[in-house]
Amino acid sequence: RCWRAAVSFTPSAAGLAGLPWHGAYSASKFGLRGLSEVLRFDLRRHKIGVSLVAPGGVATPLAGTVEVAGVDTSTKRFTKFKARFEKRAVTPEQAADAIIKGVIAKRYLVYTSTDIRLLYLMKRFAPHAYNLFMRVANAGMYRAMKVDK
């Protein structure tokens, strides 16, 4: 099957899973996911492929600009948390390579890192484990960040 064109949306991992502290961001990203799903079927008859890119952490300066209300980003705990994130993040080149390969392969869901693929698979096929994981992760993040109540 040959596509005439392809459309790629990038909602981030927040379009696949309700990440802690990402309420408004996730709402917009879930909307983008819904739009891409509709277009996936609407554009098929025109031989236009649609891909939904779900990158996890990508090592860009963006991570350094994130602010969370009530979180002191100058603490040792936050610095350690950020370093863990950066260690797991893929390079922009790795992300771009995964996206290009996914679109060329005509995949609907395109992941740039294994952790996001596993998280989404857990959400779909082991929802109880996903719910437990997300509760534990959320509680751990609040403890690590000492968020004001």
C-alpha positions in Angstrom: 0.0 0.0 0.0 1.5 3.3 -1.1 0.6 6.6 0.7 0.6 9.7 -1.4 1.3 11.8 1.7 1.6 11.4 5.5 0.5 13.6 8.4 2.3 13.3 11.7 1.0 14.6 15.1 3.2 14.8 18.2 1.1 14.8 21.3 4.0 13.5 23.6 3.6 10.8 26.2 1.0 13.0 27.8 -1.4 12.2 25.0 -1.3 8.5 25.9 -1.2 8.6 29.7 -2.3 11.0 32.4 1.1 12.1 33.7 1.3 13.7 37.2 1.1 17.5 37.1 0.1 17.6 33.4 -3.6 18.3 33.7 -4.0 21.1 31.1 -1.1 19.8 29.0 -2.6 16.3 28.8 -6.1 17.7 28.0 -4.7 19.3 24.8 -2.6 16.3 24.0 -5.5 13.9 24.4 -7.4 16.2 22.0 -4.7 15.9 19.4 -4.7 12.2 19.8 -8.5 12.1 19.1 -8.1 14.3 16.1 -5.3 12.1 14.7 -7.5 9.0 15.2 -10.4 10.6 13.3 -8.1 11.7 10.5 -6.4 8.3 10.4 -9.6 6.8 9.0 -11.0 9.9 7.2 -7.8 10.4 5.1 -7.2 6.7 4.4 -9.4 6.8 1.3 -7.2 9.6 -0.1 -4.1 7.5 0.6 -2.8 9.8 3.3 -1.3 8.2 6.2 -1.5 9.5 9.8 1.1 8.8 12.5 0.8 9.7 16.2 4.3 10.3 17.6 4.6 9.7 21.4 8.0 10.8 22.5 9.1 10.3 26.0 12.0 12.4 27.4 14.1 14.1 24.7 17.3 15.8 25.8 16.5 19.4 24.8 16.7 22.6 26.8 12.9 22.5 27.3 13.3 20.3 30.4 15.2 23.1 32.1 12.3 25.6 31.5 9.6 23.5 33.2 8.1 25.0 36.3 5.6 23.3 38.6 3.6 25.5 41.0 4.8 24.9 44.6 8.0 23.1 43.6 11.4 24.6 44.4 13.6 23.6 41.5 16.8 24.6 43.3 16.6 21.8 45.8 19.0 18.8 45.8 15.9 16.5 45.4 14.7 18.3 42.3 18.2 18.4 40.8 18.5 14.6 41.3 15.1 14.0 39.8 16.0 16.2 36.8 19.3 14.3 36.3 17.4 11.0 36.3 15.1 12.3 33.6 18.0 13.6 31.5 19.8 10.3 31.9 16.8 8.4 30.4 16.1 11.0 27.7 17.0 10.2 24.1 18.9 12.6 22.0 17.0 14.8 19.5 18.7 12.8 16.7 17.5 9.5 18.2 14.0 10.8 18.4 14.0 12.2 14.9 15.4 8.8 13.6 12.6 6.9 15.3 9.9 9.3 14.0 11.2 9.1 10.4 11.4 5.3 10.5 7.9 5.0 12.0 6.3 7.3 9.4 8.1 5.5 6.6 6.9 2.2 8.0 3.3 3.6 8.0 2.9 3.0 11.8 0.1 4.8 13.5 1.7 4.9 16.9 5.4 5.9 16.8 7.5 5.8 20.0 10.9 7.4 20.5 11.7 5.4 23.6 10.9 2.0 25.0 9.6 3.3 28.4 6.7 5.1 26.8 5.8 2.1 24.7 5.8 -0.1 27.8 3.8 2.4 29.8 1.1 2.5 27.0 1.1 -1.3 26.7 0.6 -1.5 30.5 -2.3 1.0 30.3 -4.0 -1.0 27.5 -3.4 -4.6 28.6 -2.8 -4.4 32.4 -4.9 -1.5 33.6 -4.8 -2.5 37.3 -1.0 -2.6 37.1 -1.0 0.8 35.3 -3.2 2.4 37.9 -1.0 1.1 40.7 2.1 2.2 38.9 0.8 5.7 38.3 -0.4 6.1 41.9 3.0 5.0 43.2 4.8 7.3 40.7 2.6 10.2 41.6 3.1 9.8 45.3 6.8 9.4 44.8 7.0 12.6 42.8 5.2 14.5 45.4 7.5 13.2 48.1 10.6 13.9 46.0 9.5 17.4 45.1 8.1 18.3 48.5 5.2 20.0 46.8 3.4 22.6 49.0 -0.1 21.5 50.1 
